[in-house]
């Protein structure tokens, strides 16, 4: 009998990203809907999605987030 893998499949419909900011900070495992990534633009739409999310968070909290410098899929 085959041994079960210790990792669960990601069937949640999300892709996880690590976000790096211009002040040197990092935000890990940010969720982006799988429908937002892929295609001809690759992961670029994920950056736009995360920038929009950061902007909404900043508006609610009254504290601005630093500018995103890069986005990389988590676990790579």
RATAZI-V261843 format. One record per residue. N is the residue number from 1. RES is the residue in three letters. PHI is phi in whole degrees, -180 to 180 (none if undefined). BURIAL is 1 if it has 9 or more other C-alpha atoms within 8 Angstrom, else 0. Layout:
# RATAZI-V261843
n:N res:RES phi:PHI burial:BURIAL
n:N res:RES phi:PHI burial:BURIAL
This chain:
# RATAZI-V261843
n:1 res:UNK phi:none burial:0
n:2 res:UNK phi:-71 burial:0
n:3 res:UNK phi:-79 burial:0
n:4 res:UNK phi:-73 burial:0
n:5 res:UNK phi:-72 burial:0
n:6 res:UNK phi:-77 burial:0
n:7 res:UNK phi:-99 burial:0
n:8 res:UNK phi:-90 burial:0
n:9 res:UNK phi:-69 burial:0
n:10 res:UNK phi:-88 burial:0
n:11 res:UNK phi:-99 burial:0
n:12 res:UNK phi:-80 burial:0
n:13 res:UNK phi:85 burial:0
n:14 res:UNK phi:-122 burial:1
n:15 res:UNK phi:-117 burial:1
n:16 res:UNK phi:-96 burial:1
n:17 res:UNK phi:-131 burial:1
n:18 res:UNK phi:-99 burial:1
n:19 res:UNK phi:-114 burial:1
n:20 res:UNK phi:-110 burial:1
n:21 res:UNK phi:-109 burial:1
n:22 res:UNK phi:-67 burial:1
n:23 res:UNK phi:-89 burial:0
n:24 res:UNK phi:93 burial:0
n:25 res:UNK phi:-79 burial:0
n:26 res:UNK phi:-142 burial:0
n:27 res:UNK phi:-121 burial:0
n:28 res:UNK phi:-99 burial:0
n:29 res:UNK phi:56 burial:0
n:30 res:UNK phi:-78 burial:1
n:31 res:UNK phi:-85 burial:0
n:32 res:UNK phi:-130 burial:1
n:33 res:UNK phi:-55 burial:1
n:34 res:UNK phi:-59 burial:1
n:35 res:UNK phi:-68 burial:0
n:36 res:UNK phi:-84 burial:1
n:37 res:UNK phi:-115 burial:1
n:38 res:UNK phi:95 burial:1
n:39 res:UNK phi:72 burial:0
n:40 res:UNK phi:-69 burial:0
n:41 res:UNK phi:-88 burial:0
n:42 res:UNK phi:61 burial:0
n:43 res:UNK phi:-95 burial:0
n:44 res:UNK phi:-58 burial:0
n:45 res:UNK phi:-62 burial:1
n:46 res:UNK phi:-65 burial:1
n:47 res:UNK phi:-63 burial:1
n:48 res:UNK phi:-62 burial:0
n:49 res:UNK phi:-60 burial:1
n:50 res:UNK phi:-69 burial:1
n:51 res:UNK phi:-63 burial:1
n:52 res:UNK phi:-63 burial:0
n:53 res:UNK phi:-62 burial:0
n:54 res:UNK phi:-61 burial:1
n:55 res:UNK phi:-63 burial:1
n:56 res:UNK phi:-65 burial:0
n:57 res:UNK phi:-64 burial:0
n:58 res:UNK phi:-63 burial:1
n:59 res:UNK phi:-63 burial:1
n:60 res:UNK phi:-72 burial:0
n:61 res:UNK phi:-88 burial:0
n:62 res:UNK phi:81 burial:0
n:63 res:UNK phi:-120 burial:0
n:64 res:UNK phi:-73 burial:0
n:65 res:UNK phi:-88 burial:0
n:66 res:UNK phi:-65 burial:0
n:67 res:UNK phi:-75 burial:0
n:68 res:UNK phi:-74 burial:1
n:69 res:UNK phi:-99 burial:0
n:70 res:UNK phi:-157 burial:0
n:71 res:UNK phi:-132 burial:1
n:72 res:UNK phi:-138 burial:0
n:73 res:UNK phi:-61 burial:1
n:74 res:UNK phi:-68 burial:1
n:75 res:UNK phi:84 burial:0
n:76 res:UNK phi:-107 burial:0
